[in-house]
Amino acid sequence: MLASRAVEAATEDRAAVFARLTDRSLDRHYRLAAVILGDPLEAEDAVHDAALVAWRGFAGLRDLDRFEAWFGRILVNGCRDRLRARRRRPVIASIALLGDLDNGASPRVSVADVADRDELDRAFATLDPDHAVTVALRYYLDLTVAEIADRMGIPEGTVKSRLHHGLRRLRRAVERDAEQPR
Amino acid sequence: MTDDELEQRLREALARRAATSADAALRARVLDVTTPSVARHATVPWEGVAAAVAVAVAAVLVLTFLLRPIVPGPAGRPAPAPHTGLVPGDGLAGPTLGLGFLLLCGVVVVVGVGIVWRLRTVLRTGPARGAALVAIVVLIAVARSYGDSIALGEGSVFVEGLGWQQTVPNGPTEAAYFPGDGGTFSFGMAIANTGPVSITIKGLARPDSPQFNVALVGLGRSPTPLDLSNGNELVVDPSKLVPFEPVTLAPGEETFITVLGQAGSCALAPGDAYEVWQGPAEVPLVVEVAGYEWIDAVPTFEPVKIAMRKGCGDTEPIPVP
């Protein structure tokens, strides 16, 4: 009985620590998921799923200072899997962009700006999931190559290669779009 | 567009994709994952289920293997061979890696690598890990059943042959062989396939090191169906045997083999006073399953006691053809 209570108390403590650490970085993780997935609703699901996975493995995390990077890695892997699954089914729309337009987020947005946004958004959506995640970590979170490698669990050379190919593909897509008459 | 311009526009585009912030509902939903009910209903313990299945499958396999009665089936019936008598060197074999087996291994490796590559994402999931665990357990169970002296077991029949002397004059009450200096001896025994799949006996394993004092030099069989009631010595007399031919045994099936041995210079002859004995404790046989060959050592049902002079040892190895 006493042992059972002790386990219960330890679990409660662990849950409190987990909740504190998760809450502290939730906004950043949610935004990153939204950037990678381009869909706030799916980003919510991705963060929730990542939290579930993280909680299951939380007992095995020895260094709590690594929590944010560790959680981020779980989240990024989950987002990448979602992108892969999405490629196997039709893409519906870029909800983030539609949301911006509906809300009239910026009254000074010109037709050309919207077109540019379309180009890059469309181009980003066509990236290979691995490339998309790498590009997002580099140009949204401003992580270094070494940090991205650590976050994704891949060699730095692979990160550089993915960035190179990702940017090249984005450039081609933007230039191809720019050549079309408006 | 320069690289800097592209990167700048990319940063802006990505920043626009970022949602404002996690709302209270999401925050509550995420922080609720630590409550036992949510964790229990939201996740299926695939790894636990898979492990339980693996243990159950392994238990069934092992129990089936251990509890399966060994029912002697019809003996292997190789084609009749001309009656030449059994001489040293007959029936010897060495395990080889067949070309077909190597090709099969190659195909399995290529297909395996392809599957692993194709399923590299799926393989990270719990069910796949569980399935891999089941596969490993099954492989270990099968491999374990084919460990040394496991695939073949000694049958209940053992027949002494040439050189055997039931009454030892002036000695302890031990029946033993008295082949004499360089003489031959023979014995016969039933062996059974105790494994779960059919197995082929290819012959007696050729020794890979020099043999002193006692050596097994030939494997034979009776040219006629074995009839023990007609006198045991008859069927293990080398002059009445023919060389062994590969025979395939189904699980549980038995066959009868006869082994020809040769003694060294220290062996006692009939009429000598008994001193000590030495002899093979097992018969190394080359066996094969699905093209893979290895040596399986089958214990002799009865000890093969070759009467020797005390303190004597050969200096020259016994020649094995």
Chai-1 contact restraints between the chains, C-beta under 6 A:
chainA,res_idxA,chainB,res_idxB,connection_type,confidence,min_distance_angstrom,max_distance_angstrom,comment,restraint_id
A,A15,B,T34,contact,1.0,0.0,6.0,A-B,restraint_1
A,F18,B,T34,contact,1.0,0.0,6.0,A-B,restraint_2
A,A19,B,L31,contact,1.0,0.0,6.0,A-B,restraint_3
A,L26,B,A22,contact,1.0,0.0,6.0,A-B,restraint_4
A,D27,B,S21,contact,1.0,0.0,6.0,A-B,restraint_5
A,D27,B,A22,contact,1.0,0.0,6.0,A-B,restraint_6
A,Y30,B,A22,contact,1.0,0.0,6.0,A-B,restraint_7
A,R31,B,A18,contact,1.0,0.0,6.0,A-B,restraint_8
A,A34,B,A18,contact,1.0,0.0,6.0,A-B,restraint_9
A,A34,B,A19,contact,1.0,0.0,6.0,A-B,restraint_10
A,V35,B,L14,contact,1.0,0.0,6.0,A-B,restraint_11
A,V35,B,R17,contact,1.0,0.0,6.0,A-B,restraint_12
A,V35,B,A18,contact,1.0,0.0,6.0,A-B,restraint_13
A,G38,B,R17,contact,1.0,0.0,6.0,A-B,restraint_14
A,P40,B,A19,contact,1.0,0.0,6.0,A-B,restraint_15
A,E44,B,L26,contact,1.0,0.0,6.0,A-B,restraint_16
A,V47,B,V30,contact,1.0,0.0,6.0,A-B,restraint_17
A,H48,B,R29,contact,1.0,0.0,6.0,A-B,restraint_18
A,H48,B,V30,contact,1.0,0.0,6.0,A-B,restraint_19
A,A51,B,V30,contact,1.0,0.0,6.0,A-B,restraint_20
A,A51,B,V33,contact,1.0,0.0,6.0,A-B,restraint_21
A,L52,B,V33,contact,1.0,0.0,6.0,A-B,restraint_22
A,L52,B,A42,contact,1.0,0.0,6.0,A-B,restraint_23
A,W55,B,V33,contact,1.0,0.0,6.0,A-B,restraint_24
A,W55,B,T34,contact,1.0,0.0,6.0,A-B,restraint_25
A,A96,B,R17,contact,1.0,0.0,6.0,A-B,restraint_26
A,L120,B,A13,contact,1.0,0.0,6.0,A-B,restraint_27
A,D121,B,A13,contact,1.0,0.0,6.0,A-B,restraint_28
A,Y139,B,L10,contact,1.0,0.0,6.0,A-B,restraint_29
A,Y139,B,R11,contact,1.0,0.0,6.0,A-B,restraint_30
A,Y139,B,L14,contact,1.0,0.0,6.0,A-B,restraint_31
A,Y140,B,L14,contact,1.0,0.0,6.0,A-B,restraint_32
A,R171,B,L6,contact,1.0,0.0,6.0,A-B,restraint_33
